[in-house]
Amino acid sequence: MDYVFSVEGDRATATPFAAGPWDPTMQHGGAPSALVARAAERFPAERPMRVARMTVDLLRPAPVGVLDIETEVIREGRKIQLLQVRLLAAGKECVRASVLKLRDEPQALPANEGFRPLTFEPPSEDEPRLPGFGASHGFGSGMSARIARGEWGKPGPAAVWFRADRPMIEGEDTSSLVRAALTADFCNGVSSVLDFQQWTYINADLSVSFARNPVGSWILLDAETWVGDSGGALAFARLADRDGYFGRAVQSVLIEKRG
């Protein structure tokens, strides 16, 4: 068994490789985010559509177990499709996501107009497996990571290339969109300004916006965290692939002192 989920129809069963660093019985936020992205990407539309924005509300911890996936069309049009994706455990809603898809139609744009060039050199697609971020826990153990800016364990902004080496779904290739969605959930871990041994900083949501479809297996997370004075923080990042920057991610983070 070397995959994060097995999926039959609208039911997903998480393996221990879905677990996060806070509790081995609960999923890392990247795991349900990957399920949401997969469900939205595969959902049919009247015209070719791409995911432009996904907002994932983590209503309660998703257990390492069985999740039912419910996808509903909120608005269907010629230019947009708005979906609601829900993940339920034993009938209780764990995750509720809103996913906006826009018409996917190539445009003849002026050369280099509006495109953000890549700041950091990307790893090669076939680079050997590298130690991942948080490799001691289930989900992190399936990630390769290369630091582009900053240092592991040092507080402050950081930029890290991530590659999901373990398949998200048994028997399926992991799409670049799913890779971007799951990588985005590492914002608060990559750029934390607090000591992991003394503080927890768990995100309650994840919102990712895409200017275009991501490509390739490596996703750059150029992340930063701002901390407030009332137990909250904001973690955010620019997302890039080998072709340049394509998106942004934002998390609302709850901060608590460890007991």
Number of C-alpha atoms within 10 A of each C-alpha: 9 14 20 25 27 17 20 9 7 12 17 21 17 25 19 20 24 30 26 23 16 13 13 17 16 19 25 28 28 24 25 26 29 24 24 29 25 19 20 26 18 8 13 11 17 12 15 14 20 22 24 20 21 26 22 26 20 20 14 13 18 26 20 24 17 19 27 20 20 15 18 13 13 12 11 13 12 12 14 21 24 19 21 20 22 23 26 18 19 10 9 13 18 20 24 21 23 21 26 21 23 18 18 16 10 6 6 5 8 7 7 8 7 8 12 12 13 15 11 18 12 18 19 11 11 7 10 10 13 14 14 20 23 19 15 12 19 20 30 24 20 27 20 22 23 18 17 18 14 15 15 14 15 14 18 16 22 23 23 27 25 27 27 25 20 19 16 29 20 15 11 11 10 18 18 18 23 24 26 34 29 26 27 31 28 27 28 26 23 29 28 24 19 18 13 14 8 10 13 16 22 19 24 16 20 26 22 24 20 20 14 14 15 24 18 16 22 28 29 29 31 26 27 23 25 16 16 11 7 8 12 16 22 17 25 27 27 20 26 26 26 20 14 19 23 21 22 20 27 24 26 19 23 16 19 13 12 9 5
